[in-house]
C-alpha cells in the first residue's frame, strides 16, 4: 500500500476489465462531519472479462439512498442486460 491509500481505500492491480482501479475517500471535515458517498465495483460483469462496472453514489445530506444504490445497483443492472 502506498502513502496515498488508507485502511478503507481500495486499490486493485491487474484487474480483468481494466488494467487497475482504485477508490479513495477524502472526508472533508471542514464541510461535513461524515462521509456520505458510497461506491460499488464489479470487475467482471455478466461473465465478460472485458466488462466492468464502477460507480460512485453521492449522499447529498445523507447516506441512506447512496448505501441502497451501492448494495443493489450491480444486481439490478445485471437483470436488465
C-alpha positions in Angstrom: 0.0 0.0 0.0 1.5 3.4 -0.9 1.3 6.6 1.0 -1.9 7.8 -0.7 -4.0 4.8 0.3 -5.6 4.5 3.8 -7.0 1.4 5.5 -10.6 1.5 3.9 -9.4 2.5 0.5 -9.4 0.1 -2.4 -6.6 -0.5 -4.9 -6.8 -3.4 -7.3 -3.9 -4.1 -9.6 -4.1 -6.5 -12.5 -7.9 -6.3 -12.8 -9.6 -8.1 -15.7 -11.8 -5.4 -17.3 -9.3 -2.6 -16.8 -5.6 -2.5 -16.0 -6.0 -1.2 -12.5 -8.5 0.7 -10.4 -8.7 2.4 -7.0 -11.2 4.2 -4.7 -10.0 6.7 -2.1 -12.3 8.5 0.4 -11.4 12.1 1.3 -13.5 13.1 4.3 -13.6 16.8 4.0 -14.5 17.5 7.7 -14.5 21.3 7.1 -17.9 20.9 5.4 -19.3 17.6 6.6 -18.7 15.5 9.7 -19.2 12.2 8.0 -18.6 10.7 4.5 -21.9 10.3 2.8 -20.7 8.9 -0.5 -20.6 5.2 -1.3 -19.4 3.1 -4.3 -19.7 -0.2 -5.9 -17.3 -2.1 -8.2 -17.6 -5.3 -10.2 -14.5 -6.2 -12.2 -16.1 -8.9 -14.3 -19.7 -8.2 -15.3 -22.0 -10.7 -16.9 -19.2 -13.2 -17.1 -17.4 -10.9 -19.6 -13.7 -10.4 -18.5 -13.6 -7.2 -20.7 -16.6 -5.6 -19.0 -16.6 -4.0 -15.6 -18.8 -1.6 -13.6 -17.5 1.1 -11.3 -19.9 3.7 -9.7 -19.9 6.4 -7.0 -23.1 7.4 -5.3 -23.3 10.9 -3.8 -25.1 11.0 -0.4 -26.1 14.7 -0.6 -27.0 15.2 3.0 -27.5 11.5 4.0 -26.2 8.0 3.2 -29.5 6.1 3.1 -30.1 6.2 -0.6 -26.5 6.1 -1.6 -26.0 2.9 0.6 -29.0 1.3 -1.0 -27.7 2.0 -4.5 -24.2 0.7 -3.8 -25.7 -2.5 -2.4 -28.2 -3.2 -5.2 -27.0 -1.4 -8.4 -24.9 -4.1 -10.0 -27.5 -6.8 -9.3 -30.4 -4.6 -10.7 -28.3 -3.6 -13.7 -27.4 -7.2 -14.4 -31.1 -8.1 -14.6 -31.5 -5.6 -17.4 -28.7 -6.9 -19.7 
